[in-house]
Amino acid sequence: MTILMQARALLESLTSGWVDVVYADAIPEEDKDKVDQTVILVRPAYDQLEDYGSDSFTTITRHLNIQIFYKVGNELDYDDLEVKLYKALQKNGYRVDEIKGRLIDIDTSQDYQTFIVTINKTV
């Protein structure tokens, strides 16, 4: 299973109860304008080869871009949910590296948060 699909499965389990669907790589065209669901999109950002020795690397650091699109008109406490998610990701081996800040999508009026996580894989 790819790192992207592993992250998707983990996000589904960690956000059960407040996220309607988690997509990997892209939101299907027919769902892009839906504002009646809270959606997570996880995409690959970039990878880094690290821990070189004897002209070879032994670790790959995988960076994933995660976006949460909140249902319009919901009553969720975004700050609380996001902190709990960050801590749960950390307990599962991910590190939250960069939080972009919550914004409002000008087309859909949805609040959304974007952040980047990393996970190291020894090869």
DSSP file with accessible surface (Angstrom, degrees, kcal/mol):
  #  RESIDUE AA STRUCTURE BP1 BP2  ACC     N-H-->O    O-->H-N    N-H-->O    O-->H-N    TCO  KAPPA ALPHA  PHI   PSI    X-CA   Y-CA   Z-CA
    1    1 A M              0   0  162      0, 0.0     5,-0.0     0, 0.0     0, 0.0   0.000 360.0 360.0 360.0 133.4    0.0    0.0    0.0
    2    2 A T     >  -     0   0   85      1,-0.1     4,-2.5     4,-0.0     5,-0.2  -0.247 360.0-111.1 -69.0 160.7    1.4    3.4   -1.0
    3    3 A I  H  > S+     0   0   33      1,-0.2     4,-2.5     2,-0.2     5,-0.2   0.867 119.2  55.7 -60.2 -34.2    2.2    6.1    1.6
    4    4 A L  H  > S+     0   0   22      2,-0.2     4,-2.3     1,-0.2    -1,-0.2   0.934 109.4  44.0 -65.5 -44.3   -0.7    8.1    0.3
    5    5 A M  H  > S+     0   0   71      2,-0.2     4,-2.4     1,-0.2    -2,-0.2   0.866 112.3  53.4 -71.2 -33.3   -3.2    5.3    0.7
    6    6 A Q  H  X S+     0   0   89     -4,-2.5     4,-2.4     2,-0.2    -2,-0.2   0.931 110.5  47.2 -63.7 -44.1   -1.8    4.5    4.2
    7    7 A A  H  X S+     0   0    3     -4,-2.5     4,-3.0     2,-0.2    -2,-0.2   0.901 110.8  52.2 -64.7 -41.1   -2.3    8.2    5.2
    8    8 A R  H  X S+     0   0   76     -4,-2.3     4,-2.4     2,-0.2    -1,-0.2   0.943 110.7  47.0 -59.5 -48.0   -5.8    8.2    3.7
    9    9 A A  H  X S+     0   0   45     -4,-2.4     4,-2.0     2,-0.2    -2,-0.2   0.916 113.4  48.7 -61.9 -42.0   -6.8    5.1    5.8
   10   10 A L  H  X S+     0   0   27     -4,-2.4     4,-2.5     1,-0.2    -2,-0.2   0.942 110.8  49.9 -64.2 -45.1   -5.3    6.6    8.9
   11   11 A L  H  X S+     0   0    1     -4,-3.0     4,-1.7     1,-0.2    -2,-0.2   0.890 107.9  54.6 -61.8 -38.5   -7.1    9.9    8.4
   12   12 A E  H  < S+     0   0   84     -4,-2.4     4,-0.4    -5,-0.2    -1,-0.2   0.931 112.0  43.4 -59.8 -43.2  -10.4    8.1    7.9
   13   13 A S  H >< S+     0   0   78     -4,-2.0     3,-0.5     1,-0.2    -2,-0.2   0.875 115.1  48.4 -72.3 -34.6   -9.9    6.3   11.2
   14   14 A L  H 3< S+     0   0   52     -4,-2.5    -1,-0.2     1,-0.2    -2,-0.2   0.720 116.8  41.0 -77.5 -22.6   -8.8    9.4   13.1
   15   15 A T  T >X S+     0   0    2     -4,-1.7     3,-2.2    -5,-0.2     4,-1.9   0.270  76.5 139.9-112.8  11.5  -11.5   11.7   11.9
   16   16 A S  T <4  +     0   0   98     -3,-0.5     4,-0.1    -4,-0.4    -3,-0.1  -0.303  69.4  29.9 -56.5 129.8  -14.5    9.3   12.1
   17   17 A G  T 34 S+     0   0   81      2,-0.5    -1,-0.2     3,-0.0     3,-0.1   0.069 125.6  40.9 107.2 -24.3  -17.5   11.2   13.4
   18   18 A W  T <4 S+     0   0   42     -3,-2.2     2,-0.5     1,-0.2    -2,-0.2   0.531 102.1  65.9-131.9  -9.5  -16.6   14.7   12.0
   19   19 A V     <  -     0   0   18     -4,-1.9    -2,-0.5    -7,-0.1    -1,-0.2  -0.947  58.1-162.5-113.8 132.4  -15.3   14.1    8.5
   20   20 A D  S    S-     0   0   96     18,-2.4     2,-0.3    -2,-0.5    19,-0.2   0.858  71.4  -0.1 -80.3 -38.7  -17.6   12.8    5.8
   21   21 A V  E     -a   39   0A  35     17,-1.3    19,-2.1     2,-0.0     2,-0.5  -0.992  54.3-149.9-154.7 145.5  -15.0   11.6    3.3
   22   22 A V  E     -a   40   0A   2     -2,-0.3     2,-0.4    17,-0.2    19,-0.2  -0.986  19.0-163.6-117.6 124.6  -11.2   11.5    2.8
   23   23 A Y  E     -a   41   0A  31     17,-3.3    19,-2.5    -2,-0.5     2,-0.5  -0.847   9.3-143.5-107.5 145.8   -9.9   11.7   -0.7
   24   24 A A  E    S-a   42   0A  24     -2,-0.4     2,-1.6     2,-0.2    19,-0.2  -0.926  76.2 -15.4-108.1 129.0   -6.4   10.7   -1.9
   25   25 A D  S    S+     0   0   97     17,-3.2     2,-0.3    -2,-0.5    18,-0.1  -0.200 128.2  13.3  80.6 -45.6   -4.7   12.8   -4.6
   26   26 A A        -     0   0   60     -2,-1.6    -2,-0.2    16,-0.1    16,-0.1  -0.990  67.5-118.1-159.4 151.8   -7.8   14.6   -5.9
   27   27 A I        -     0   0   30     -2,-0.3     5,-0.1    -4,-0.1    14,-0.0  -0.813  48.8-106.0 -88.3 128.9  -11.4   15.4   -5.2
   28   28 A P    >>  -     0   0   42      0, 0.0     3,-2.0     0, 0.0     4,-0.7  -0.230  26.3-117.6 -56.1 144.3  -13.6   13.9   -7.9
   29   29 A E  G >4 S+     0   0  138      1,-0.3     3,-1.0     2,-0.2     4,-0.4   0.871 113.4  56.1 -51.6 -41.3  -15.0   16.6  -10.3
   30   30 A E  G 34 S+     0   0  145      1,-0.2    -1,-0.3     2,-0.1     3,-0.1   0.669 111.1  44.6 -70.6 -14.1  -18.6   15.8   -9.3
   31   31 A D  G X4 S+     0   0   28     -3,-2.0     3,-1.3     1,-0.1    -1,-0.2   0.464  84.0  95.6-106.3  -2.5  -17.8   16.5   -5.6
   32   32 A K  T << S+     0   0   99     -3,-1.0    -2,-0.1    -4,-0.7    -1,-0.1   0.803  89.5  40.8 -62.9 -32.2  -15.8   19.7   -6.0
   33   33 A D  T 3  S+     0   0  132     -4,-0.4     2,-0.4    -3,-0.1    -1,-0.3   0.372  83.4 119.6-100.3   6.0  -18.6   22.1   -5.3
   34   34 A K    <   +     0   0   90     -3,-1.3     3,-0.1     1,-0.1    -3,-0.0  -0.567  29.7 171.4 -72.5 127.9  -20.3   20.2   -2.5
   35   35 A V        +     0   0   50     -2,-0.4    37,-2.6     1,-0.1    -1,-0.1   0.317  61.2  81.8-117.2   5.9  -20.4   22.3    0.6
   36   36 A D  S    S+     0   0  102     35,-0.2     2,-0.3    37,-0.0    35,-0.1   0.185  87.8  60.7 -98.3  16.2  -22.6   20.1    2.7
   37   37 A Q  S    S-     0   0   53     -3,-0.1     2,-0.6    33,-0.1    35,-0.1  -0.986  77.4-125.9-138.5 149.7  -19.8   17.7    3.7
   38   38 A T        -     0   0    4     -2,-0.3   -18,-2.4    32,-0.2   -17,-1.3  -0.875  40.3-173.8 -93.4 126.1  -16.5   18.0    5.6
   39   39 A V  E     -aB  21  69A  12     30,-2.7    30,-3.5    -2,-0.6     2,-0.4  -0.936  20.2-154.7-127.1 142.0  -13.8   16.6    3.4
   40   40 A I  E     -aB  22  68A   0    -19,-2.1   -17,-3.3    -2,-0.4     2,-0.5  -0.964   7.9-165.3-114.3 136.8  -10.1   15.9    3.7
   41   41 A L  E     -aB  23  67A  11     26,-2.7    26,-2.7    -2,-0.4     2,-0.5  -0.988   4.1-169.8-118.8 123.5   -7.8   15.8    0.7
   42   42 A V  E     +aB  24  66A   0    -19,-2.5   -17,-3.2    -2,-0.5    24,-0.2  -0.968  12.5 168.8-116.2 129.8   -4.4   14.2    1.2
   43   43 A R  E     - B   0  65A  86     22,-2.7    22,-3.2    -2,-0.5     2,-0.1  -0.977  39.5-100.0-136.1 152.3   -1.8   14.6   -1.6
   44   44 A P  E     - B   0  64A  72      0, 0.0    20,-0.2     0, 0.0     3,-0.1  -0.469  32.7-179.1 -69.3 140.8    1.9   14.0   -1.9
   45   45 A A  E     -     0   0A  45     18,-2.9     2,-0.3     1,-0.3    19,-0.2   0.781  54.3 -52.7-102.1 -67.0    4.0   17.1   -1.6
   46   46 A Y  E     - B   0  63A 123     17,-0.9    17,-2.5     2,-0.0    -1,-0.3  -0.978  43.4-126.9-166.3 165.9    7.6   15.9   -2.0
   47   47 A D  E     - B   0  62A  87     -2,-0.3     2,-0.4    15,-0.2    15,-0.2  -0.887  13.1-156.1-119.5 152.7   10.2   13.4   -0.8
   48   48 A Q  E     - B   0  61A  85     13,-2.2    13,-3.2    -2,-0.3     2,-0.5  -0.998  11.7-140.9-128.8 134.5   13.7   13.8    0.5
   49   49 A L  E     + B   0  60A  79     -2,-0.4     2,-0.3    11,-0.2    11,-0.2  -0.806  38.0 165.9 -90.8 132.2   16.4   11.2    0.5
   50   50 A E  E     + B   0  59A  69      9,-3.2     9,-1.8    -2,-0.5     8,-1.7  -0.812  34.1  52.9-140.9 178.5   18.4   11.4    3.7
   51   51 A D        -     0   0   99     -2,-0.3     7,-0.4     6,-0.2     2,-0.2   0.957  66.6-165.2  55.4  61.2   21.0    9.7    6.0
   52   52 A Y        +     0   0  143      5,-0.2     2,-0.3    -3,-0.1     5,-0.2  -0.488  20.1 155.3 -77.6 142.3   23.6    9.1    3.4
   53   53 A G  B >   +F   56   0B  40      3,-2.5     3,-1.1    -2,-0.2     0, 0.0  -0.905  66.1   9.9-162.5 140.1   26.5    6.8    4.0
   54   54 A S  T 3  S-     0   0  127     -2,-0.3     3,-0.1     1,-0.2    -2,-0.0   0.903 131.6 -59.5  53.8  41.3   28.7    4.8    1.7
   55   55 A D  T 3  S+     0   0  168      1,-0.2     2,-0.3     0, 0.0    -1,-0.2   0.776 119.9  94.5  61.8  28.6   27.2    6.8   -1.3
   56   56 A S  B <   -F   53   0B  62     -3,-1.1    -3,-2.5    -5,-0.1     2,-0.2  -0.994  69.3-124.3-145.7 152.9   23.7    5.6   -0.5
   57   57 A F        -     0   0   63     -2,-0.3    -6,-0.2    -5,-0.2    -5,-0.2  -0.628  13.9-172.8 -92.9 155.3   20.7    6.9    1.4
   58   58 A T        +     0   0   63     -8,-1.7    65,-2.5    -7,-0.4     2,-0.4   0.446  67.0  52.3-124.2  -6.1   19.0    4.9    4.1
   59   59 A T  E     -BC  50 122A  11     -9,-1.8    -9,-3.2    63,-0.3     2,-0.5  -0.994  56.0-161.3-135.6 139.9   15.9    7.1    4.8
   60   60 A I  E     -BC  49 121A  20     61,-2.8    61,-2.5    -2,-0.4     2,-0.7  -0.989  12.2-154.1-115.4 125.0   13.2    8.7    2.7
   61   61 A T  E     -BC  48 120A   3    -13,-3.2   -13,-2.2    -2,-0.5     2,-0.5  -0.900  12.8-156.8 -98.5 117.8   11.3   11.5    4.3
   62   62 A R  E     -BC  47 119A  55     57,-3.1    57,-1.8    -2,-0.7     2,-0.5  -0.838   2.8-159.1 -99.0 128.9    7.8   11.7    2.8
   63   63 A H  E     -BC  46 118A   7    -17,-2.5   -18,-2.9    -2,-0.5   -17,-0.9  -0.925   8.9-169.1-108.6 128.7    6.0   15.0    2.9
   64   64 A L  E     -BC  44 117A   3     53,-3.0    53,-2.4    -2,-0.5     2,-0.5  -0.960  15.7-141.0-121.2 138.0    2.2   15.0    2.5
   65   65 A N  E     -BC  43 116A  26    -22,-3.2   -22,-2.7    -2,-0.4     2,-0.4  -0.853  21.7-170.0 -96.3 124.0   -0.1   18.0    2.0
   66   66 A I  E     -BC  42 115A   2     49,-3.2    49,-2.6    -2,-0.5     2,-0.4  -0.970   5.1-174.0-120.5 130.0   -3.4   17.7    3.9
   67   67 A Q  E     -BC  41 114A  29    -26,-2.7   -26,-2.7    -2,-0.4     2,-0.5  -0.985   9.6-158.8-123.7 134.1   -6.4   20.0    3.4
   68   68 A I  E     -BC  40 113A   0     45,-2.7    45,-1.9    -2,-0.4     2,-0.6  -0.965   4.8-165.3-110.3 120.0   -9.6   20.0    5.5
   69   69 A F  E     -BC  39 112A  27    -30,-3.5   -30,-2.7    -2,-0.5     2,-0.3  -0.934  18.1-144.2-105.5 112.2  -12.6   21.6    3.8
   70   70 A Y        -     0   0    0     41,-2.9    41,-0.3    -2,-0.6   -32,-0.2  -0.574  20.1-104.0 -84.1 140.4  -15.3   22.2    6.4
   71   71 A K    >   -     0   0   89     -2,-0.3     3,-1.4   -35,-0.1   -35,-0.2  -0.302  44.0-106.2 -55.0 135.0  -19.0   21.8    5.8
   72   72 A V  T 3  S+     0   0   63    -37,-2.6    -1,-0.1     1,-0.2    38,-0.1  -0.469 101.6  15.2 -67.2 133.1  -20.6   25.2    5.4
   73   73 A G  T 3  S+     0   0   69      1,-0.2    -1,-0.2    -2,-0.2    -2,-0.1   0.596  90.0 146.8  81.6  13.4  -22.7   26.1    8.5
   74   74 A N    <   -     0   0   32     -3,-1.4    -1,-0.2     1,-0.1    -4,-0.0  -0.265  49.6-138.2 -77.8 170.0  -21.3   23.5   10.8
   75   75 A E        +     0   0  187      2,-0.1     2,-0.1     3,-0.0    -1,-0.1   0.024  52.5 140.1-114.1  24.0  -20.9   23.9   14.5
   76   76 A L        -     0   0   57      1,-0.1     2,-1.1   -58,-0.1     3,-0.1  -0.389  56.8-128.5 -73.6 146.1  -17.5   22.3   14.8
   77   77 A D     >  -     0   0   95      1,-0.2     4,-2.5    -2,-0.1     5,-0.2  -0.793  27.5-171.3 -90.0  92.1  -14.7   23.7   17.1
   78   78 A Y  H  > S+     0   0   34     -2,-1.1     4,-2.8     1,-0.2     5,-0.3   0.890  78.7  52.8 -55.7 -46.7  -12.0   23.7   14.4
   79   79 A D  H  > S+     0   0   99      1,-0.2     4,-2.3     2,-0.2    -1,-0.2   0.940 112.2  44.7 -58.0 -47.9   -9.1   24.5   16.8
   80   80 A D  H  > S+     0   0   68      1,-0.2     4,-2.3     2,-0.2    -2,-0.2   0.936 115.4  47.0 -63.1 -47.1   -9.9   21.6   19.1
   81   81 A L  H  X S+     0   0   26     -4,-2.5     4,-2.3     1,-0.2    -1,-0.2   0.909 113.0  48.9 -63.8 -41.8  -10.4   19.1   16.3
   82   82 A E  H  X S+     0   0    6     -4,-2.8     4,-2.9    -5,-0.2    -1,-0.2   0.925 110.8  49.2 -67.2 -42.6   -7.3   20.2   14.5
   83   83 A V  H  X S+     0   0   71     -4,-2.3     4,-2.5    -5,-0.3     5,-0.2   0.934 112.0  49.3 -62.1 -43.9   -5.1   20.0   17.6
   84   84 A K  H  X S+     0   0  125     -4,-2.3     4,-2.3    -5,-0.2    -1,-0.2   0.902 112.1  49.0 -61.2 -39.9   -6.5   16.5   18.4
   85   85 A L  H  X S+     0   0    6     -4,-2.3     4,-2.8     2,-0.2     5,-0.2   0.934 109.8  50.7 -65.7 -44.7   -5.8   15.4   14.8
   86   86 A Y  H  X S+     0   0   31     -4,-2.9     4,-2.3     1,-0.2    -2,-0.2   0.929 112.7  46.7 -58.6 -44.1   -2.2   16.8   14.9
   87   87 A K  H  X S+     0   0  128     -4,-2.5     4,-2.2     2,-0.2    -1,-0.2   0.899 112.1  50.0 -66.6 -39.7   -1.6   14.9   18.2
   88   88 A A  H  X S+     0   0   23     -4,-2.3     4,-0.9     2,-0.2    -2,-0.2   0.903 110.3  50.0 -66.2 -40.1   -3.1   11.7   16.8
   89   89 A L  H ><>S+     0   0    3     -4,-2.8     5,-2.4     1,-0.2     3,-0.7   0.925 109.5  51.9 -62.2 -42.4   -1.0   11.9   13.6
   90   90 A Q  H ><5S+     0   0  135     -4,-2.3     3,-1.8     1,-0.3    -2,-0.2   0.918 105.4  54.2 -61.3 -41.9    2.1   12.4   15.8
   91   91 A K  H 3<5S+     0   0  183     -4,-2.2    -1,-0.3     1,-0.3    -2,-0.2   0.744 106.6  54.8 -63.3 -21.4    1.2    9.3   17.8
   92   92 A N  T <<5S-     0   0   81     -4,-0.9    -1,-0.3    -3,-0.7    -2,-0.2   0.118 129.8 -91.1-101.5  19.6    1.1    7.4   14.5
   93   93 A G  T < 5S+     0   0   50     -3,-1.8    27,-0.4     1,-0.3     2,-0.3   0.454  87.9 121.0  93.1  -0.1    4.6    8.4   13.4
   94   94 A Y      < -     0   0   14     -5,-2.4     2,-0.5    -6,-0.2    -1,-0.3  -0.678  48.4-148.7 -95.0 153.3    3.8   11.6   11.5
   95   95 A R  E     -D  118   0A 128     23,-2.5    23,-2.3    -2,-0.3     2,-0.7  -0.986  13.0-135.8-120.4 128.3    5.2   15.0   12.3
   96   96 A V  E     +D  117   0A  39     -2,-0.5    21,-0.2    21,-0.2     3,-0.1  -0.763  31.5 170.7 -82.4 115.0    3.2   18.1   11.5
   97   97 A D  E     +     0   0A  65     19,-2.6     2,-0.4    -2,-0.7    -1,-0.2   0.800  57.2  17.5 -97.2 -36.3    5.7   20.5   10.0
   98   98 A E  E     -D  116   0A  91     18,-1.4    18,-2.6     0, 0.0     2,-0.6  -0.976  51.9-165.2-148.4 126.3    3.8   23.4    8.6
   99   99 A I  E     -D  115   0A  83     -2,-0.4    16,-0.2    16,-0.2     3,-0.1  -0.965   7.3-164.0-112.1 118.8    0.3   24.8    9.3
  100  100 A K        -     0   0  113     14,-2.8    15,-0.1    -2,-0.6    -1,-0.1   0.757  42.2-108.4 -75.6 -27.8   -0.7   27.3    6.6
  101  101 A G        -     0   0   28     13,-0.6    13,-0.3     2,-0.1     2,-0.2   0.018  35.7 -72.9 106.6 142.9   -3.6   28.8    8.5
  102  102 A R        +     0   0   79     11,-0.2     2,-0.3    -3,-0.1    11,-0.2  -0.500  55.0 172.1 -74.3 136.2   -7.3   28.6    8.1
  103  103 A L  E     -E  112   0A  96      9,-2.7     9,-2.9    -2,-0.2     2,-0.5  -0.811  32.0-113.5-132.6 173.6   -8.8   30.5    5.2
  104  104 A I  E     -E  111   0A 103     -2,-0.3     2,-0.4     7,-0.2     7,-0.2  -0.961  28.2-124.9-114.8 126.6  -12.2   30.8    3.4
  105  105 A D     >  -     0   0   40      5,-3.1     4,-2.4    -2,-0.5     5,-0.2  -0.557  15.5-148.4 -68.1 123.8  -12.6   29.5   -0.1
  106  106 A I  T  4 S+     0   0  159     -2,-0.4    -1,-0.2     1,-0.2    -2,-0.0   0.754  93.5  47.6 -70.7 -21.0  -13.9   32.4   -2.2
  107  107 A D  T  4 S+     0   0  139      1,-0.1    -1,-0.2     3,-0.1    -2,-0.0   0.859 128.0  19.8 -86.1 -37.1  -15.8   30.1   -4.5
  108  108 A T  T  4 S-     0   0   22      2,-0.1    -2,-0.2   -74,-0.0     3,-0.1   0.520  91.1-128.8-111.1  -9.9  -17.6   27.9   -2.0
  109  109 A S     <  +     0   0   83     -4,-2.4     2,-0.3     1,-0.2    -3,-0.1   0.672  58.9 146.7  64.4  19.9  -17.4   29.9    1.2
  110  110 A Q        -     0   0    9     -5,-0.2    -5,-3.1   -38,-0.1     2,-0.3  -0.688  50.9-126.8 -85.5 137.7  -16.0   26.9    3.0
  111  111 A D  E     - E   0 104A  47     -2,-0.3   -41,-2.9   -41,-0.3     2,-0.3  -0.612  37.1-178.1 -71.9 140.5  -13.4   27.3    5.8
  112  112 A Y  E     -CE  69 103A  48     -9,-2.9    -9,-2.7    -2,-0.3     2,-0.4  -0.996  19.9-156.2-145.4 150.8  -10.4   25.2    5.0
  113  113 A Q  E     -C   68   0A   8    -45,-1.9   -45,-2.7    -2,-0.3     2,-0.4  -0.970   7.7-163.1-123.4 139.8   -7.1   24.4    6.7
  114  114 A T  E     +C   67   0A  14     -2,-0.4   -14,-2.8   -13,-0.3   -13,-0.6  -0.987  17.1 160.4-124.1 133.1   -3.9   23.2    5.0
  115  115 A F  E     -CD  66  99A   0    -49,-2.6   -49,-3.2    -2,-0.4     2,-0.4  -0.975  29.3-132.1-148.1 160.9   -1.0   21.6    6.7
  116  116 A I  E     -CD  65  98A  18    -18,-2.6   -19,-2.6    -2,-0.3   -18,-1.4  -0.950  20.0-172.1-116.6 133.4    2.0   19.5    5.8
  117  117 A V  E     -CD  64  96A   0    -53,-2.4   -53,-3.0    -2,-0.4     2,-0.3  -0.873   5.7-155.7-118.9 156.7    3.1   16.3    7.6
  118  118 A T  E     -CD  63  95A   2    -23,-2.3   -23,-2.5    -2,-0.3     2,-0.3  -0.948   8.0-174.2-129.1 153.5    6.2   14.2    7.2
  119  119 A I  E     -C   62   0A  32    -57,-1.8   -57,-3.1    -2,-0.3     2,-0.4  -0.986  19.4-135.0-143.8 139.8    6.9   10.6    7.9
  120  120 A N  E     -C   61   0A  89    -27,-0.4     2,-0.4    -2,-0.3   -59,-0.2  -0.788  15.0-166.7 -97.6 140.4   10.3    8.9    7.7
  121  121 A K  E     -C   60   0A 116    -61,-2.5   -61,-2.8    -2,-0.4     2,-0.4  -0.993  13.4-143.0-127.6 124.2   10.8    5.5    6.1
  122  122 A T  E      C   59   0A 113     -2,-0.4   -63,-0.3   -63,-0.2   -64,-0.0  -0.724 360.0 360.0 -85.2 131.4   14.0    3.5    6.5
  123  123 A V              0   0   90    -65,-2.5    -2,-0.0    -2,-0.4     0, 0.0  -0.826 360.0 360.0-119.1 360.0   15.0    1.6    3.3
